[in-house]
Amino acid sequence: MLPLLSIFHLRQKSLVRGVLLSLGAFVTSLLLAGFPHIESVHGSRWQYLPLAFAAWGMIETARCLRRKWSLYHAGVLILLYSDMLILAVIVALLALG
C-alpha cells in the first residue's frame, strides 16, 4: 500500500490530512469572500462549509498528539495554533457579511 493513499483512511491518524483540510478551507474561504479584489471583500453564508472543514482539520491534527512530550509534540502544537488562526480568520470573514 502506498503511504500517500493512507490519508484517505479516516480511522488512521494523519497530519497531512489535517493540514490539507485546514489550508484548503482557508483558501476556499478567502475565495468565497472575494479576496483577489480587496475592495469587494464580503461575507457569505457559504463560508460555514469551509469553517466546518477547518474544524475537522483541527480535530485531525489534534488526534496526532502524543502523551509524552517531544519535538514532534511541539510541532503538532504549532500546527494546532495555526489551525486556530485559520478558524479565527474564517469567523472574521463571516462577520463581514
C-alpha positions in Angstrom: 0.0 0.0 0.0 1.3 3.4 -0.9 1.9 5.8 2.0 0.2 8.6 0.0 -3.0 6.8 0.0 -3.1 6.4 3.8 -4.5 9.9 4.0 -7.8 8.5 2.7 -8.1 6.1 5.6 -10.2 8.1 8.1 -9.6 5.7 11.0 -5.9 6.3 10.9 -4.2 9.4 12.3 -2.8 11.7 9.6 -1.1 15.1 10.0 -1.2 15.5 6.2 -4.9 15.2 6.1 -5.4 17.7 8.9 -3.1 20.3 7.3 -4.6 19.8 3.8 -8.2 20.2 5.2 -7.3 23.4 7.1 -5.3 25.0 4.3 -8.0 24.0 1.7 -10.7 25.5 3.9 -8.7 28.7 4.3 -8.1 29.2 0.6 -11.8 28.4 -0.2 -13.0 30.8 2.5 -10.8 33.6 1.0 -12.1 32.9 -2.5 -15.7 32.9 -1.3 -15.1 36.2 0.4 -13.9 37.7 -2.9 -10.3 38.0 -1.8 -8.4 38.9 -5.0 -10.4 42.1 -5.3 -9.8 43.8 -1.9 -12.5 46.4 -2.5 -15.2 43.8 -2.7 -14.4 41.6 0.3 -17.7 40.4 1.8 -19.1 37.6 4.0 -21.0 34.7 2.6 -23.3 32.1 4.1 -21.3 29.5 2.1 -18.3 30.2 4.4 -19.9 27.9 7.0 -18.8 25.0 4.9 -15.1 25.9 5.0 -15.5 26.6 8.7 -16.7 23.0 9.2 -13.8 21.6 7.2 -11.3 23.8 9.1 -12.7 22.5 12.4 -12.4 18.9 11.0 -8.8 19.6 10.1 -8.1 20.9 13.6 -9.6 17.7 15.1 -7.5 15.6 12.7 -4.4 17.5 13.8 -5.3 17.1 17.5 -5.7 13.3 17.1 -1.9 13.2 16.3 -0.8 14.5 19.7 1.2 12.0 21.7 1.1 11.7 25.5 4.8 12.1 26.0 6.5 15.4 25.3 8.8 15.5 22.3 9.7 17.8 19.4 7.0 16.0 17.4 4.5 17.0 20.1 5.7 20.6 19.9 5.4 20.6 16.1 1.8 19.3 16.4 1.0 22.1 18.9 2.3 24.7 16.5 0.1 23.2 13.8 -2.9 23.4 16.2 -2.1 27.1 16.8 -2.1 27.7 13.1 -5.4 25.9 12.8 -6.8 28.2 15.5 -5.7 31.2 13.5 -7.3 29.8 10.3 -10.6 29.4 12.2 -10.4 32.9 13.6 -9.8 34.4 10.1 -12.8 32.4 8.7 -15.0 33.6 11.5 -13.8 37.2 10.9 -14.7 36.9 7.2 -18.1 35.6 8.2 -18.6 38.6 10.3 -18.2 40.9 7.3 -21.4 39.7 5.8 
